[in-house]
Amino acid sequence: MVLIKCAFCKGRGKDPFGIMSHLSTCYACKGKGTLWVAKPTRACPYCQGTGISPIGARNYCLACRGRGVVSIPESTETCPYCGGTGREPSGLYCIECKGKGVVVKK
């Protein structure tokens, strides 16, 4: 496990959009500003490491849950459905790889 800075709130621990209030707690890291992630990791291909959903930009990314990185299994290959982008042609996150861009080798 590795401790990383929350990508969604950029480590501030506050809701980056201030929807309820500028004092609202970040719902990705629960106000801590950091998150634990299992190794190995890679930048989230779906949100491109921002932690913010590319669809409905006031929500955290479904693939990385606001972390900006995703944990990947040891033995992987590029997702054949999305080609490693983490996105389906519709723009939603890829169901096959869950937005990670990789699947477990068979």
Backbone as JSON Lines, residues from 0, in Angstrom:
{"i":0,"aa":"M","n":[0.85,-1.18,0.0],"ca":[0.0,0.0,0.0],"c":[0.89,1.25,0.0]}
{"i":1,"aa":"V","n":[0.37,2.25,-0.66],"ca":[1.09,3.52,-0.72],"c":[0.1,4.65,-0.43]}
{"i":2,"aa":"L","n":[0.54,5.64,0.32],"ca":[-0.29,6.79,0.66],"c":[-0.1,7.86,-0.4]}
{"i":3,"aa":"I","n":[-1.2,8.3,-1.01],"ca":[-1.12,9.31,-2.06],"c":[-1.98,10.53,-1.71]}
{"i":4,"aa":"K","n":[-1.69,11.64,-2.35],"ca":[-2.5,12.84,-2.18],"c":[-3.8,12.67,-2.97]}
{"i":5,"aa":"C","n":[-4.91,13.05,-2.41],"ca":[-6.2,12.94,-3.07],"c":[-6.19,13.83,-4.31]}
{"i":6,"aa":"A","n":[-6.42,13.23,-5.47],"ca":[-6.44,13.99,-6.72],"c":[-7.7,14.83,-6.84]}
{"i":7,"aa":"F","n":[-8.81,14.35,-6.31],"ca":[-10.08,15.04,-6.44],"c":[-10.03,16.42,-5.78]}
{"i":8,"aa":"C","n":[-9.53,16.49,-4.56],"ca":[-9.47,17.77,-3.84],"c":[-8.07,18.38,-3.83]}
{"i":9,"aa":"K","n":[-7.13,17.71,-4.52],"ca":[-5.73,18.14,-4.59],"c":[-5.08,18.22,-3.2]}
{"i":10,"aa":"G","n":[-5.53,17.31,-2.32],"ca":[-4.93,17.2,-0.99],"c":[-5.43,18.2,0.04]}
{"i":11,"aa":"R","n":[-6.41,19.01,-0.31],"ca":[-6.91,20.03,0.63],"c":[-7.93,19.48,1.61]}
{"i":12,"aa":"G","n":[-8.59,18.36,1.27],"ca":[-9.58,17.77,2.16],"c":[-10.94,18.45,2.09]}
{"i":13,"aa":"K","n":[-11.09,19.41,1.21],"ca":[-12.36,20.13,1.06],"c":[-12.96,19.84,-0.3]}
{"i":14,"aa":"D","n":[-14.29,19.92,-0.4],"ca":[-14.98,19.72,-1.66],"c":[-14.44,20.74,-2.66]}
{"i":15,"aa":"P","n":[-13.84,20.28,-3.76],"ca":[-13.22,21.21,-4.7],"c":[-14.21,22.13,-5.41]}
{"i":16,"aa":"F","n":[-15.48,21.79,-5.39],"ca":[-16.48,22.6,-6.08],"c":[-17.32,23.43,-5.12]}
{"i":17,"aa":"G","n":[-17.18,23.19,-3.81],"ca":[-17.9,23.97,-2.81],"c":[-19.4,23.96,-3.0]}
{"i":18,"aa":"I","n":[-19.94,22.83,-3.41],"ca":[-21.37,22.75,-3.73],"c":[-22.23,23.05,-2.49]}
{"i":19,"aa":"M","n":[-21.96,22.38,-1.41],"ca":[-22.74,22.63,-0.2],"c":[-22.23,23.9,0.5]}
{"i":20,"aa":"S","n":[-20.91,24.04,0.56],"ca":[-20.26,25.17,1.2],"c":[-18.78,25.08,0.84]}
{"i":21,"aa":"H","n":[-18.07,26.18,0.91],"ca":[-16.63,26.12,0.67],"c":[-15.9,25.38,1.79]}
{"i":22,"aa":"L","n":[-16.61,25.08,2.87],"ca":[-16.04,24.33,3.99],"c":[-16.39,22.84,3.94]}
{"i":23,"aa":"S","n":[-17.16,22.42,2.95],"ca":[-17.58,21.02,2.85],"c":[-16.39,20.09,2.72]}
{"i":24,"aa":"T","n":[-16.5,18.93,3.33],"ca":[-15.44,17.92,3.29],"c":[-15.44,17.2,1.95]}
{"i":25,"aa":"C","n":[-14.26,16.89,1.46],"ca":[-14.11,16.12,0.22],"c":[-14.69,14.72,0.45]}
{"i":26,"aa":"Y","n":[-15.55,14.28,-0.43],"ca":[-16.15,12.96,-0.23],"c":[-15.29,11.83,-0.78]}
{"i":27,"aa":"A","n":[-14.22,12.15,-1.5],"ca":[-13.31,11.09,-1.96],"c":[-12.38,10.65,-0.83]}
{"i":28,"aa":"C","n":[-11.78,11.61,-0.13],"ca":[-10.82,11.28,0.94],"c":[-11.4,11.48,2.33]}
{"i":29,"aa":"K","n":[-12.66,11.87,2.41],"ca":[-13.34,12.11,3.7],"c":[-12.65,13.2,4.52]}
{"i":30,"aa":"G","n":[-12.04,14.17,3.83],"ca":[-11.41,15.31,4.5],"c":[-9.97,15.12,4.92]}
{"i":31,"aa":"K","n":[-9.4,13.95,4.68],"ca":[-8.02,13.68,5.1],"c":[-6.98,14.26,4.16]}
{"i":32,"aa":"G","n":[-7.33,14.4,2.88],"ca":[-6.37,14.92,1.9],"c":[-5.48,13.84,1.31]}
{"i":33,"aa":"T","n":[-5.52,12.65,1.89],"ca":[-4.71,11.53,1.4],"c":[-5.54,10.26,1.36]}
{"i":34,"aa":"L","n":[-5.09,9.31,0.56],"ca":[-5.76,8.02,0.4],"c":[-4.73,6.91,0.27]}
{"i":35,"aa":"W","n":[-5.07,5.73,0.76],"ca":[-4.21,4.56,0.59],"c":[-4.61,3.82,-0.68]}
{"i":36,"aa":"V","n":[-3.62,3.38,-1.44],"ca":[-3.87,2.64,-2.69],"c":[-2.93,1.44,-2.71]}
{"i":37,"aa":"A","n":[-3.47,0.29,-3.12],"ca":[-2.66,-0.92,-3.24],"c":[-1.74,-0.81,-4.45]}
{"i":38,"aa":"K","n":[-0.5,-1.24,-4.29],"ca":[0.46,-1.27,-5.4],"c":[0.26,-2.52,-6.22]}
{"i":39,"aa":"P","n":[0.65,-2.57,-7.46],"ca":[1.17,-1.49,-8.29],"c":[0.04,-0.6,-8.78]}
{"i":40,"aa":"T","n":[0.38,0.64,-9.09],"ca":[-0.6,1.61,-9.54],"c":[-0.18,2.2,-10.88]}
{"i":41,"aa":"R","n":[-1.13,2.87,-11.51],"ca":[-0.86,3.66,-12.7],"c":[-1.85,4.81,-12.72]}
{"i":42,"aa":"A","n":[-1.54,5.86,-13.43],"ca":[-2.47,6.98,-13.55],"c":[-3.77,6.47,-14.14]}
{"i":43,"aa":"C","n":[-4.86,6.95,-13.63],"ca":[-6.18,6.51,-14.1],"c":[-6.38,6.95,-15.55]}
{"i":44,"aa":"P","n":[-6.58,6.0,-16.46],"ca":[-6.77,6.38,-17.85],"c":[-8.12,7.04,-18.12]}
{"i":45,"aa":"Y","n":[-9.11,6.73,-17.32],"ca":[-10.45,7.27,-17.56],"c":[-10.5,8.78,-17.3]}
{"i":46,"aa":"C","n":[-9.96,9.22,-16.16],"ca":[-9.98,10.65,-15.83],"c":[-8.64,11.32,-16.11]}
{"i":47,"aa":"Q","n":[-7.69,10.55,-16.6],"ca":[-6.34,11.02,-16.9],"c":[-5.64,11.59,-15.67]}
{"i":48,"aa":"G","n":[-5.92,10.96,-14.52],"ca":[-5.23,11.3,-13.28],"c":[-5.79,12.48,-12.51]}
{"i":49,"aa":"T","n":[-6.88,13.06,-12.98],"ca":[-7.44,14.23,-12.28],"c":[-8.29,13.85,-11.08]}
{"i":50,"aa":"G","n":[-8.85,12.64,-11.08],"ca":[-9.75,12.21,-10.02],"c":[-11.17,12.7,-10.22]}
{"i":51,"aa":"I","n":[-11.38,13.52,-11.26],"ca":[-12.68,14.12,-11.54],"c":[-13.32,13.4,-12.72]}
{"i":52,"aa":"S","n":[-14.6,13.07,-12.59],"ca":[-15.31,12.38,-13.66],"c":[-15.33,13.23,-14.92]}
{"i":53,"aa":"P","n":[-14.96,12.63,-16.05],"ca":[-15.06,13.38,-17.3],"c":[-16.5,13.65,-17.72]}
{"i":54,"aa":"I","n":[-17.43,12.92,-17.14],"ca":[-18.86,13.14,-17.39],"c":[-19.46,13.61,-16.08]}
{"i":55,"aa":"G","n":[-20.09,14.75,-16.07],"ca":[-20.63,15.29,-14.83],"c":[-19.5,15.73,-13.94]}
{"i":56,"aa":"A","n":[-18.75,16.7,-14.37],"ca":[-17.47,17.09,-13.79],"c":[-17.49,17.53,-12.33]}
{"i":57,"aa":"R","n":[-18.59,17.43,-11.65],"ca":[-18.6,17.76,-10.22],"c":[-18.59,16.52,-9.35]}
{"i":58,"aa":"N","n":[-18.4,15.36,-9.97],"ca":[-18.34,14.1,-9.25],"c":[-16.94,13.52,-9.37]}
{"i":59,"aa":"Y","n":[-16.61,12.61,-8.44],"ca":[-15.31,11.97,-8.59],"c":[-15.38,10.89,-9.65]}
{"i":60,"aa":"C","n":[-14.24,10.52,-10.17],"ca":[-14.12,9.52,-11.22],"c":[-14.58,8.16,-10.71]}
{"i":61,"aa":"L","n":[-15.4,7.48,-11.5],"ca":[-15.9,6.16,-11.11],"c":[-14.79,5.11,-11.11]}
{"i":62,"aa":"A","n":[-13.82,5.25,-11.97],"ca":[-12.77,4.24,-12.08],"c":[-11.79,4.29,-10.9]}
{"i":63,"aa":"C","n":[-11.35,5.49,-10.51],"ca":[-10.35,5.6,-9.44],"c":[-10.92,6.13,-8.13]}
{"i":64,"aa":"R","n":[-12.19,6.49,-8.13],"ca":[-12.87,7.03,-6.95],"c":[-12.17,8.26,-6.38]}
{"i":65,"aa":"G","n":[-11.69,9.12,-7.29],"ca":[-11.08,10.38,-6.89],"c":[-9.61,10.31,-6.58]}
{"i":66,"aa":"R","n":[-9.03,9.12,-6.63],"ca":[-7.62,8.98,-6.28],"c":[-6.66,9.5,-7.36]}
{"i":67,"aa":"G","n":[-7.08,9.41,-8.6],"ca":[-6.2,9.81,-9.7],"c":[-5.32,8.67,-10.19]}
{"i":68,"aa":"V","n":[-5.26,7.6,-9.42],"ca":[-4.51,6.4,-9.81],"c":[-5.39,5.19,-9.58]}
{"i":69,"aa":"V","n":[-5.1,4.12,-10.31],"ca":[-5.81,2.86,-10.12],"c":[-4.81,1.76,-9.79]}
{"i":70,"aa":"S","n":[-5.23,0.83,-8.96],"ca":[-4.42,-0.36,-8.66],"c":[-4.63,-1.35,-9.79]}
{"i":71,"aa":"I","n":[-3.55,-1.96,-10.23],"ca":[-3.67,-2.93,-11.31],"c":[-3.07,-4.26,-10.88]}
{"i":72,"aa":"P","n":[-3.65,-5.36,-11.35],"ca":[-3.09,-6.67,-11.03],"c":[-1.71,-6.84,-11.67]}
{"i":73,"aa":"E","n":[-0.94,-7.77,-11.18],"ca":[0.42,-8.01,-11.69],"c":[0.45,-8.42,-13.16]}
{"i":74,"aa":"S","n":[-0.36,-9.37,-13.54],"ca":[-0.31,-9.91,-14.9],"c":[-1.47,-9.36,-15.72]}
{"i":75,"aa":"T","n":[-1.22,-8.29,-16.48],"ca":[-2.3,-7.65,-17.23],"c":[-1.93,-7.46,-18.69]}
{"i":76,"aa":"E","n":[-2.95,-7.15,-19.46],"ca":[-2.77,-6.76,-20.85],"c":[-3.74,-5.64,-21.15]}
{"i":77,"aa":"T","n":[-3.49,-4.91,-22.21],"ca":[-4.36,-3.81,-22.61],"c":[-5.78,-4.32,-22.84]}
{"i":78,"aa":"C","n":[-6.74,-3.59,-22.37],"ca":[-8.14,-3.98,-22.54],"c":[-8.48,-4.02,-24.02]}
{"i":79,"aa":"P","n":[-8.97,-5.16,-24.51],"ca":[-9.3,-5.26,-25.93],"c":[-10.53,-4.45,-26.33]}
{"i":80,"aa":"Y","n":[-11.38,-4.14,-25.38],"ca":[-12.6,-3.41,-25.71],"c":[-12.35,-1.9,-25.89]}
{"i":81,"aa":"C","n":[-11.6,-1.3,-24.96],"ca":[-11.38,0.15,-25.02],"c":[-10.0,0.53,-25.53]}
{"i":82,"aa":"G","n":[-9.15,-0.46,-25.74],"ca":[-7.8,-0.17,-26.23],"c":[-6.91,0.54,-25.22]}
{"i":83,"aa":"G","n":[-7.26,0.43,-23.94],"ca":[-6.44,1.01,-22.88],"c":[-6.86,2.42,-22.46]}
{"i":84,"aa":"T","n":[-7.9,2.96,-23.07],"ca":[-8.34,4.32,-22.74],"c":[-9.19,4.38,-21.48]}
{"i":85,"aa":"G","n":[-9.78,3.24,-21.11],"ca":[-10.68,3.21,-19.96],"c":[-12.07,3.71,-20.29]}
{"i":86,"aa":"R","n":[-12.3,4.06,-21.57],"ca":[-13.59,4.62,-21.98],"c":[-14.23,3.78,-23.08]}
{"i":87,"aa":"E","n":[-15.53,3.68,-23.0],"ca":[-16.28,3.07,-24.1],"c":[-16.48,4.13,-25.18]}
{"i":88,"aa":"P","n":[-16.88,3.72,-26.39],"ca":[-17.11,4.71,-27.45],"c":[-18.11,5.8,-27.05]}
{"i":89,"aa":"S","n":[-19.02,5.49,-26.14],"ca":[-20.01,6.48,-25.68],"c":[-19.4,7.54,-24.77]}
{"i":90,"aa":"G","n":[-18.18,7.28,-24.27],"ca":[-17.55,8.21,-23.33],"c":[-17.66,7.76,-21.89]}
{"i":91,"aa":"L","n":[-18.56,6.8,-21.62],"ca":[-18.68,6.27,-20.27],"c":[-17.49,5.37,-19.97]}
{"i":92,"aa":"Y","n":[-17.29,5.05,-18.69],"ca":[-16.14,4.21,-18.38],"c":[-16.37,2.78,-18.86]}
{"i":93,"aa":"C","n":[-15.28,2.14,-19.27],"ca":[-15.33,0.82,-19.87],"c":[-15.77,-0.23,-18.85]}
{"i":94,"aa":"I","n":[-16.79,-0.98,-19.19],"ca":[-17.31,-2.02,-18.3],"c":[-16.33,-3.19,-18.21]}
{"i":95,"aa":"E","n":[-15.67,-3.52,-19.31],"ca":[-14.74,-4.66,-19.33],"c":[-13.6,-4.5,-18.34]}
{"i":96,"aa":"C","n":[-12.96,-3.34,-18.34],"ca":[-11.78,-3.13,-17.48],"c":[-12.07,-2.24,-16.28]}
{"i":97,"aa":"K","n":[-13.33,-1.81,-16.14],"ca":[-13.76,-0.91,-15.07],"c":[-12.97,0.4,-15.09]}
{"i":98,"aa":"G","n":[-12.64,0.87,-16.29],"ca":[-11.96,2.14,-16.46],"c":[-10.46,2.12,-16.24]}
{"i":99,"aa":"K","n":[-9.9,0.94,-15.95],"ca":[-8.47,0.84,-15.66],"c":[-7.6,0.73,-16.91]}
{"i":100,"aa":"G","n":[-8.21,0.38,-18.03],"ca":[-7.46,0.28,-19.28],"c":[-6.73,-1.04,-19.47]}
{"i":101,"aa":"V","n":[-6.75,-1.88,-18.45],"ca":[-6.09,-3.19,-18.52],"c":[-7.0,-4.26,-17.96]}
{"i":102,"aa":"V","n":[-6.81,-5.49,-18.45],"ca":[-7.53,-6.65,-17.94],"c":[-6.51,-7.71,-17.56]}
{"i":103,"aa":"V","n":[-6.91,-8.64,-16.73],"ca":[-6.03,-9.74,-16.32],"c":[-5.78,-10.65,-17.51]}
{"i":104,"aa":"K","n":[-4.51,-11.03,-17.73],"ca":[-4.18,-11.93,-18.81],"c":[-4.85,-13.28,-18.6]}
{"i":105,"aa":"K","n":[-5.29,-13.87,-19.7],"ca":[-5.96,-15.18,-19.61],"c":[-4.99,-16.29,-19.93]}
